[in-house]
Amino acid sequence: GYTAYRKKFDSQTTIWRTARRTAHMIVQRAYWHLRGFEKARGYYLAENIRYLWRQRRDAALMTDAKLPCLEDLKGKPFVFFPLATEPEVALQQLSPEYLSQLSCIQAICKSLPAGYTLVVKEHHTALGRRPADFYRQVAEFKNATFMNMQEPGFYVVKEAAAVVTITGTVGFEAAIMGKPAVVFGRHILYGGMRHVIQAREEGALPEAIGLALRSDWNEAPQDGKRFLSVLVEHSFDLGSYSQWDPEAIAQDTINQAVDNLIANLPPREPSSAAATELAAS
């Protein structure tokens, strides 16, 4: 689903497509005004157009030929930190205790051993949303670099010495691969494995990263396989459902999801009156 979405998003950030989207937005807004629609007064046209062109600008910046690709990083010691979209449920809701990505990057850079580089990768859906100087601030760290955002994160994890994330999918991918992962989020599903090191504050990063990079994780791939096996055992197929097109879902899939939910609900505790009556009988 993400691969298909990424291809669609890439096509929308070409200069020709951005110009077409701008023209369409202007015509649509004019139509809303002529028809007297309430939503014509609820959106800021100039800001929405600026957002489209910020997407275009950031897409060009994060796919620049000067940025290293995965092939350029092979054989070099690096820690991987993929950026998350903001605002997003996976960040703000799942990690309310810690959610500042720029602060996290700064802390990682200060905690990395000599010779290691922090490799940062942008998320497609975050293009155009960052503050104007965000990328410049990250680029100022001497031991950090952006990489070409077209590289699939899954394969970057394979080459990294370790990953650091707040609640990103990369932590889950690293966990099942047996790759050491330092995670800030406190509400993750895969935190029970030994090679997943949870850091609750920035002050814990030097020790956490040192543990991730120095320890022997020979058994970690087997731990990851066992975790994935248990996860699959307790999961069920959602058929044609895709989070990128949530309306396109078959009724049979919905029925199966409801049946599985009911089957896995904990048994109801009897009320106090019912318990008293049962004891008396």
Secondary structure, 3 states (H helix, E strand, C coil): CHHHHHHHHHHHCCHHHHHHHHHHHHHHHHHHHHHCCHHHHCCCHHHHHHHHHHHHHHHHHHCCCCCCCHHHHCCCCEEEEECCCCCCHHHHHCCCCCCCHHHHHHHHHHHCCCCCEEEEECCHHHCCCCCCCHHHHHHCCCCEEECCCCCCHHHHHHHCCEEEECCCHHHHHHHHHCCCEEECCCCCCCCCCCCEEECCCHHHHHHHHHHHHHCCCCCHHHHHHHHHHHHHHCCCCCCCCCCCCCCCCCHHHHHHHHHHHHHCCCCCCCCHHHHHHHHHC
